[in-house]
């Protein structure tokens, strides 16, 4: 059992390293992001303690998917299996309880641990084994797989938008918009097998155009409810910012797709990560990086797509 948790730590360490970030710096960035999001929730939401507990528990449930449960049952005897599941949920929820203690919410910190341990027994319910219908066709496999793996994130983003309208906090609604864009970008985070590209009877330009068009259309479907809600309930000045964030979001979607094929088949997007970080500080640089990534992607795909 000890070896299993050491192995999980090494996997996380390796994934951060493959992302192009020094692991210890990556861990520090994750901690800072977690604290920043937690403070934002508590400073902007009424009854934030209950909402915070709900977020933590919703995320911990993801550890009990059917695939993971089957795998763990094959690896461990029954008694050890339940210990592993309870410890997994306990370790996962620990950052949430520590922040609750920091906020002097001691009862909530205890409650979230008790509930997290309770959710470790939800492995056999079978919710994850059901096929979740998607609003997307069969062609864009990235969105079908991505939506089914992260549909709960979109529910959370829409809930944040509703809360932002209810409490009159525009920034919270924009955060929900950003969450949707980042989630859609994550659908293109890993390179597909070579065969998935080779089967297309398209030129590299047509292939990239088709990928970008599909991503923009389906991302647009997912962000449209938030854009409409923010446009209706907030003044004209905020509408300008909503449209600005939307345009920047679509530009980042384009950069993510082009970066994927700029690096293909490598899974270590060093230059892409740098470009995104710099563009976050100064978004106009997107208009410089997108053509650069486009040209390299075309060159990369020329050796795969022969049409």
Secondary structure as UniProt FT lines:
FT   HELIX           2..18
FT   TURN            19..20
FT   HELIX           23..44
FT   TURN            46..47
FT   HELIX           48..61
FT   HELIX           62..64
FT   HELIX           66..75
FT   HELIX           78..102
FT   TURN            103..104
FT   HELIX           106..119
FT   TURN            120..121
FT   TURN            123..124
FT   HELIX           127..129
FT   HELIX           141..167
FT   HELIX           170..186
FT   TURN            187..188
FT   HELIX           194..198
FT   HELIX           204..233
FT   HELIX           236..263
FT   TURN            264..265
FT   HELIX           270..281
FT   HELIX           283..285
FT   HELIX           286..302
FT   TURN            303..304
//
